[in-house]
Amino acid sequence: MYDHLNHVQQQFKQREINIELQGFKTVTTQPGVLQYHIEAYNEYLLLTNSRVLPIGTRILSDTNSVEISSGQRRTEGLEEFSGLVSIELPQGTNYFPIIEFIQIVKE
C-alpha cells in the first residue's frame, strides 16, 4: 500500500520546505454544481483520490493543471496544487464524489 503521508514528508524535506501544519481538506461535490474554488495560498493541496473522480474532471491552480483520464484513475501518485484551485466536473456527470486532499501549510 502506498503511504501518502510518508511520501509527502520525504518530498517536502528534499525540497527544503518546512511543514508547519499537515492535515486534510475535502470538497463535497453536489448535484447541480460543477465548479468549485479553494484558496490555497501559502499552502499545498495534494490530491489523494483521483481514481474516484469522473473522467474529464479538470483541476487547475496557479502551479498545476490536470484533466482526469482513465490512465490517471489507475495512478496512486499525488498531484500537487497551490494558489487558487479550481475544480470543474464534466458536463452531464451524474456522479458527485468527495474530493480529498492532503493539506500542507508551510512555515
Phi and psi in degrees as a GROMACS rama.xvg file:
@    title "Ramachandran Plot"
@    xaxis  label "Phi"
@    yaxis  label "Psi"
@TYPE xy
-75.428  126.101  TYR-2
-95.9812  96.1257  ASP-3
-60.3776  -46.0312  HIS-4
-64.7572  -40.8995  LEU-5
-63.424  -43.8803  ASN-6
-59.8781  -45.9315  HIS-7
-60.4197  -47.716  VAL-8
-61.1385  -42.0719  GLN-9
-65.183  -43.4475  GLN-10
-63.5076  -43.9165  GLN-11
-71.0763  -32.7353  PHE-12
-64.9622  -43.5758  LYS-13
-62.9265  -34.0222  GLN-14
-85.069  1.15538  ARG-15
57.9068  41.517  GLU-16
-108.262  120.025  ILE-17
-82.3887  132.934  ASN-18
-93.1713  119.929  ILE-19
-86.4827  -39.7619  GLU-20
-146.307  136.697  LEU-21
-127.074  128.327  GLN-22
-154.465  -157.837  GLY-23
-130.253  146.984  PHE-24
-132.885  134.42  LYS-25
-122.684  149.556  THR-26
-121.635  116.99  VAL-27
-93.0637  111.988  THR-28
-82.2916  153.909  THR-29
-135.063  147.607  GLN-30
-55.5608  137.737  PRO-31
89.7559  -11.2413  GLY-32
-118.085  116.943  VAL-33
-107.357  -11.3117  LEU-34
-125.013  139.017  GLN-35
-137.155  147.222  TYR-36
-132.016  136.01  HIS-37
-128.322  132.298  ILE-38
-88.1291  120.695  GLU-39
-130.876  52.8029  ALA-40
-81.8418  139.458  TYR-41
60.0109  27.4244  ASN-42
-154.084  171.415  GLU-43
-126.003  140.735  TYR-44
-117.039  125.501  LEU-45
-113.429  114.349  LEU-46
-67.4623  124.806  LEU-47
-107.179  -14.9894  THR-48
-130.326  49.7694  ASN-49
-59.9529  -25.4841  SER-50
-65.0828  -18.8219  ARG-51
-97.7343  -4.6906  VAL-52
-80.6941  144.776  LEU-53
-61.63  141.638  PRO-54
-60.8198  132.86  ILE-55
101.318  -7.60975  GLY-56
-63.2909  136.21  THR-57
-115.253  134.743  ARG-58
-126.218  121.225  ILE-59
-124.214  141.384  LEU-60
-143.839  -177.398  SER-61
-67.094  -18.3109  ASP-62
-119.474  -10.053  THR-63
-159.566  156.935  ASN-64
-144.354  139.962  SER-65
-141.672  138.308  VAL-66
-118.131  123.422  GLU-67
-70.088  125.54  ILE-68
-120.103  174.392  SER-69
-62.2716  -32.7167  SER-70
-66.008  -38.686  GLY-71
-72.4649  -24.5392  GLN-72
-69.4935  -18.6947  ARG-73
-94.8787  -6.12949  ARG-74
-86.942  143.697  THR-75
-100.09  -0.94017  GLU-76
-69.5675  172.497  GLY-77
-112.533  134.797  LEU-78
-97.342  135.062  GLU-79
-107.307  134.406  GLU-80
-132.059  150.779  PHE-81
-153.389  158.534  SER-82
86.9273  -142.384  GLY-83
-84.7861  120.502  LEU-84
-106.327  123.02  VAL-85
-113.426  132.161  SER-86
-117.442  129.128  ILE-87
-128.88  115.098  GLU-88
-79.346  150.844  LEU-89
-68.6735  148.721  PRO-90
-59.0614  142.674  GLN-91
80.5214  4.49364  GLY-92
-69.1631  146.358  THR-93
-121.577  17.0808  ASN-94
-125.069  124.69  TYR-95
-124.89  90.5067  PHE-96
-81.2726  169.39  PRO-97
-91.316  124.149  ILE-98
-95.9411  128.837  ILE-99
-115.343  135.479  GLU-100
-128.689  148.631  PHE-101
-87.8351  129.228  ILE-102
-105.112  124.553  GLN-103
-118.433  118.972  ILE-104
-101.041  125.096  VAL-105
-90.0512  155.447  LYS-106
